Amino acid sequence: MSQLASQADLSAEIDAISKEYEAAGALPDFRAETNTRLDYPPYRSSVLRHPTKAPQQADPEGIELWAPVFGQRDVDPLESDLTIQHRGEPIGERMVVTGRVTDGDGRPVRHQLVEIWQANAGGRYIHQRDQHPAAIDPHFTGMGRCLTDADGTYSFTTIKPGPYPWKNHHNAWRPAHIHFSLFGTEFTQRLITQMYFPGDPLFALDPIYQSIVDPAARERLVATYDHDVTTHEWATGYRWDIVLSGSHRTPHEEDVA
């Protein structure tokens, strides 16, 4: 078995790619990269996490016959509060995460199904493959969903997730993040992305976050602390807007399985 690379090795690879991208920025035909790179060497399994063959044309009506179906009545407003899904209070920093889903021209995307999933405050997912030796919180499942309102606004009440180790390299840790999934008018229009928290010291060390090589595009994945969203003696507040199209759209994982 080959020895895992060290964080220093990974950081050197990340730095070299960043410098190469920065140098390319001086060229006259430079175009900023706003997507996750398909094959990003510091992210060791990135080559396994995207299609390797050209897409094939499919009959959308045929797909819809087999795809799940949802409507506004299928999503209960209580599903957006991840802190009340069990009999007890979950452990950790209670917080509200809210924002608007818009198109590239700032128009609201109404009645959009938004789903989230995340680790608990100790960095542990409720999943049989997660063997991180952190405590499982019996009062926190880490999944929720809601529909955007007429102004394109979504809102979740949850617990701030913790960082967690992963096996990309020796002593590898993921920054705290929340996974977001958005659906259009059908399940074939699904987009997936991640939201991060400001000032995380693991940003520079994380090859998944760094696989978006453009610094401005990466910053669009970071939420902003919002004291107006923060609730007196109850929850801190974060704001994170999602732009689905245009030059300032939120980077997502459309090219990554």
C-alpha positions as CSV (number, residue, x, y, z in Angstrom):
1,M,0.0,0.0,0.0
2,S,1.4,3.4,-1.0
3,Q,2.0,5.9,1.8
4,L,-0.5,8.8,2.0
5,A,0.9,12.2,1.0
6,S,1.4,14.7,3.8
7,Q,-0.5,18.0,4.1
8,A,2.7,19.7,3.2
9,D,2.8,17.7,-0.1
10,L,-0.8,18.6,-0.8
11,S,-0.4,22.3,0.0
12,A,2.6,22.4,-2.4
13,E,0.5,21.0,-5.2
14,I,-2.4,23.4,-4.4
15,D,0.1,26.3,-4.4
16,A,1.6,25.3,-7.7
17,I,-1.8,25.1,-9.4
18,S,-2.8,28.5,-7.9
19,K,0.4,30.1,-9.3
20,E,-0.2,28.6,-12.7
21,Y,-3.7,30.0,-12.7
22,E,-2.5,33.4,-11.5
23,A,0.1,33.5,-14.3
24,A,-2.6,32.6,-16.9
25,G,-4.6,35.6,-15.7
26,A,-2.1,37.9,-17.4
27,L,-2.8,36.4,-20.8
28,P,-5.1,38.4,-23.2
29,D,-7.4,35.4,-23.8
30,F,-7.8,34.6,-20.1
31,R,-11.3,33.5,-18.9
32,A,-11.9,33.0,-15.2
33,E,-12.8,29.5,-14.1
34,T,-16.1,29.4,-12.2
35,N,-16.6,25.6,-11.9
36,T,-14.9,22.9,-10.0
37,R,-12.1,21.4,-12.0
38,L,-13.0,17.9,-13.1
39,D,-9.5,16.4,-12.5
40,Y,-7.8,18.3,-9.7
41,P,-4.7,16.2,-8.6
42,P,-4.6,17.3,-5.0
43,Y,-8.2,16.0,-4.7
44,R,-7.0,12.4,-5.2
45,S,-10.4,10.8,-6.1
46,S,-11.6,13.6,-8.3
47,V,-11.0,11.5,-11.4
48,L,-13.5,9.0,-10.0
49,R,-16.2,11.6,-9.3
50,H,-17.3,12.7,-12.7
51,P,-18.5,11.1,-15.9
52,T,-15.8,9.8,-18.2
53,K,-18.0,9.3,-21.3
54,A,-20.0,11.8,-23.4
55,P,-23.7,12.2,-22.3
56,Q,-26.4,10.5,-24.2
57,Q,-29.6,12.0,-25.3
58,A,-32.6,10.8,-23.2
59,D,-36.3,11.3,-23.6
60,P,-37.2,13.7,-20.7
61,E,-40.8,12.5,-20.6
62,G,-39.6,8.9,-20.2
63,I,-37.3,10.0,-17.4
64,E,-40.1,11.8,-15.6
65,L,-42.2,8.6,-15.6
66,W,-39.6,7.0,-13.3
67,A,-38.4,10.1,-11.3
68,P,-39.8,11.1,-7.9
69,V,-42.5,13.8,-7.9
70,F,-43.0,16.6,-5.4
71,G,-45.4,19.5,-5.0
72,Q,-45.8,22.3,-2.5
73,R,-48.1,20.3,-0.3
74,D,-45.4,17.6,0.0
75,V,-42.9,19.8,1.9
76,D,-44.0,20.7,5.4
77,P,-42.7,24.0,6.8
78,L,-41.4,22.2,9.9
79,E,-38.9,20.3,7.7
80,S,-36.7,23.4,7.6
81,D,-35.9,23.3,11.3
82,L,-33.3,20.6,11.9
83,T,-33.3,21.2,15.7
84,I,-36.9,20.0,16.3
85,Q,-36.8,16.6,14.5
86,H,-36.3,14.6,17.7
87,R,-37.4,14.7,21.3
88,G,-34.4,16.4,22.7
89,E,-32.2,19.4,21.8
90,P,-29.2,18.8,19.5
91,I,-25.7,19.7,20.8
92,G,-23.9,22.7,19.2
93,E,-24.3,26.2,18.1
94,R,-27.9,26.8,16.9
95,M,-28.0,29.0,13.8
96,V,-30.3,30.3,11.1
97,V,-29.1,30.1,7.5
98,T,-31.0,32.1,5.0
99,G,-30.7,33.7,1.6
100,R,-32.2,34.2,-1.8
101,V,-32.1,32.0,-4.9
102,T,-32.0,34.2,-8.0
103,D,-31.1,34.0,-11.7
104,G,-28.2,35.9,-13.2
105,D,-30.4,39.0,-13.5
106,G,-31.4,39.0,-9.9
107,R,-34.9,37.7,-10.4
108,P,-36.2,35.4,-7.7
109,V,-36.5,31.7,-8.3
110,R,-39.8,31.0,-6.6
111,H,-41.0,27.7,-5.1
112,Q,-37.6,26.1,-5.6
113,L,-37.1,22.9,-3.6
114,V,-33.9,23.4,-1.5
115,E,-32.5,20.5,0.5
116,I,-29.5,20.4,2.9
117,W,-27.5,17.8,4.7
118,Q,-24.6,18.1,7.0
119,A,-22.5,16.7,9.8
120,N,-23.3,17.3,13.4
121,A,-21.4,19.6,15.7
122,G,-18.7,17.0,16.2
123,G,-18.2,16.5,12.5
124,R,-20.1,13.2,12.3
125,Y,-22.7,12.2,9.7
126,I,-25.6,9.8,10.3
127,H,-24.3,7.3,7.8
128,Q,-23.0,3.8,8.2
129,R,-19.9,4.6,6.2
130,D,-18.9,7.4,8.4
131,Q,-16.6,5.9,11.0
132,H,-15.1,9.1,12.3
133,P,-14.7,8.4,16.1
134,A,-16.8,11.4,17.1
135,A,-20.1,11.1,19.0
136,I,-23.4,10.6,17.2
137,D,-25.9,13.1,18.4
138,P,-29.2,11.2,18.9
139,H,-31.2,14.4,18.5
140,F,-29.7,15.5,15.2
141,T,-30.1,13.8,11.9
142,G,-28.7,16.6,9.7
143,M,-31.2,16.7,6.9
144,G,-33.8,19.3,6.0
145,R,-35.7,20.9,3.1
146,C,-37.9,23.8,2.2
147,L,-39.4,25.7,-0.7
148,T,-38.3,29.2,-1.6
149,D,-41.0,31.8,-1.1
150,A,-42.3,34.4,-3.6
151,D,-39.1,36.5,-3.2
152,G,-36.9,33.4,-3.7
153,T,-35.9,33.3,0.0
154,Y,-35.1,30.0,1.8
155,S,-34.4,29.6,5.5
156,F,-33.1,26.8,7.7
157,T,-32.7,26.5,11.5
158,T,-29.9,24.1,12.2
159,I,-26.6,23.4,14.2
160,K,-23.2,24.6,13.0
161,P,-21.4,21.5,11.7
162,G,-17.9,20.6,12.8
163,P,-14.9,19.8,10.6
164,Y,-14.1,16.2,10.0
165,P,-11.2,14.0,8.8
166,W,-11.3,12.3,5.4
167,K,-8.8,9.9,3.8
168,N,-7.5,12.1,0.9
169,H,-4.1,12.4,2.5
170,H,-2.5,12.1,5.9
171,N,-4.1,14.4,8.5
172,A,-6.7,15.6,6.0
173,W,-9.6,17.7,7.5
174,R,-12.6,19.2,5.7
175,P,-13.7,22.7,6.6
176,A,-17.2,22.9,8.2
177,H,-19.8,23.0,5.5
178,I,-23.4,22.4,4.6
179,H,-24.4,20.6,1.4
180,F,-27.1,22.2,-0.6
181,S,-29.3,20.6,-3.3
182,L,-31.6,22.6,-5.5
183,F,-34.2,21.3,-8.0
184,G,-35.9,23.2,-10.8
185,T,-39.2,22.1,-12.2
186,E,-38.1,18.5,-12.4
187,F,-35.5,16.1,-10.9
188,T,-33.3,16.2,-13.9
189,Q,-32.5,19.8,-13.2
190,R,-30.8,19.1,-9.8
191,L,-27.8,21.3,-8.8
192,I,-25.5,20.5,-5.8
193,T,-23.1,22.8,-4.0
194,Q,-21.6,23.4,-0.6
195,M,-21.8,26.4,1.7
196,Y,-18.8,27.3,4.0
197,F,-18.4,29.6,7.0
198,P,-16.2,32.7,7.1
199,G,-12.7,32.7,8.4
200,D,-12.2,28.9,8.4
201,P,-8.5,28.1,8.8
202,L,-8.9,24.9,6.8
203,F,-9.7,26.7,3.6
204,A,-6.1,26.8,2.4
205,L,-5.5,23.2,3.2
206,D,-8.7,21.7,1.6
207,P,-8.3,20.4,-2.0
208,I,-12.1,20.2,-2.5
209,Y,-12.5,23.9,-1.7
210,Q,-9.4,24.8,-3.6
211,S,-10.5,22.8,-6.7
212,I,-12.3,25.9,-7.7
213,V,-9.1,27.7,-8.6
214,D,-10.5,31.2,-9.1
215,P,-10.4,33.0,-5.7
216,A,-13.5,35.2,-6.5
217,A,-15.5,32.1,-7.4
218,R,-14.4,30.3,-4.3
219,E,-15.6,33.2,-2.1
220,R,-19.1,32.8,-3.4
221,L,-19.3,29.6,-1.5
222,V,-18.7,31.3,1.9
223,A,-21.7,32.6,3.9
224,T,-21.7,36.0,5.7
225,Y,-22.4,36.4,9.3
226,D,-25.6,38.6,9.5
227,H,-26.5,40.1,12.9
228,D,-29.9,41.1,11.6
229,V,-30.6,37.3,11.1
230,T,-29.2,36.5,14.5
231,T,-31.9,36.0,17.0
232,H,-31.7,37.3,20.6
233,E,-30.6,34.6,23.0
234,W,-31.5,31.9,20.5
235,A,-29.4,31.5,17.3
236,T,-26.6,33.1,15.3
237,G,-27.5,34.1,11.7
238,Y,-25.8,33.6,8.4
239,R,-26.8,34.8,5.0
240,W,-25.9,33.0,1.7
241,D,-27.4,33.9,-1.6
242,I,-27.4,31.4,-4.5
243,V,-27.2,32.6,-8.1
244,L,-28.1,30.0,-10.6
245,S,-26.8,31.6,-13.9
246,G,-24.7,34.4,-15.2
247,S,-21.1,35.4,-14.6
248,H,-21.5,35.6,-10.9
249,R,-23.3,32.4,-10.4
250,T,-22.6,30.2,-7.4
251,P,-20.2,27.4,-8.2
252,H,-21.8,24.0,-8.1
253,E,-21.0,20.4,-8.7
254,E,-22.8,19.9,-12.0
255,D,-19.7,18.3,-13.5
256,V,-19.0,16.1,-10.5
257,A,-21.1,13.0,-9.7
